[in-house]
């Protein structure tokens, strides 16, 4: 199976290539210098080749990647900024643990502030909205076939899909704020129940179709439903099972729309929109 590796260092938001588990000589291509150390070590962390909450040995990494210690130290410094690596004085550098239940909920809360509004905003203009481009990206992901099952492809697709919306909004401060969440990097490590992307494709297509036909309300609702559904899927990675009941309280505390196009104030109605009810009640991780 052949893949194309990045030849230039990523901007920190991309998901770098990593070979699937069990592939012979996993980092053979890396030793030939196909990827910079930053992308290569990030890929090792995201693929759990280096597990969460693991102490990092700079000398060992340098030898494994066939580089000196200096670029490894520089890469680890950048990965601290990504919150994939943390310094524990005097114990050295460690990979960060997986998100906890509270951290996952907090992350989704912030995304619920940004993304339903963004989807609504870009859906107004039929001539310039990114709906067709988003549908093309979905088709590209679907065409990967069995490669979708590796999970890494799903994370890369998710980055591309959501970036299209923020690019179309045209607010660099908003886009930078989303990137600073490093949401895709942390959520990917939870290994959702939807590894082949079946549910994600369906939800992304609903968002893209609503944007393409310039239906702001439908786009907003579809994005909100997608984020709540993702919360349930990723929560399964915390305990290895359905944690819907323990996380369902998020719906009574954050951002459920009391009226179309409005964001709840957190202390108002706990009513869930029909679209959201359909999404949350039918899910049993089939």
Buried (B, 14 or more C-beta within 10 A) or exposed (E): EEBEBBEEBBEBBBBBBBBBEEEEEBBEBBEEEBBBBBBBBBBBBBBBBBEBEBEBEBEEBBEBBEBEEEBBBEBBEBBBEBEBBEEEEEEEBBBBEBBEEEEBBBBBBBBBBBBBBBBBBBBEEEEEBBBEBBBEBBEEBBEBEEBBBBBBBBBBBBBBBBBBBBBBBEEEEBBEBBBBBBBBBBBBBBBBBBBBBBBBBBBBBBBBBBBBEBBBEBBBBBBBBBBBBBBBBBBBBBEEEBBBEEBBEBBBEBBBBEEEEEBBEEEEEEBBBEBBEEBBEEBEEE
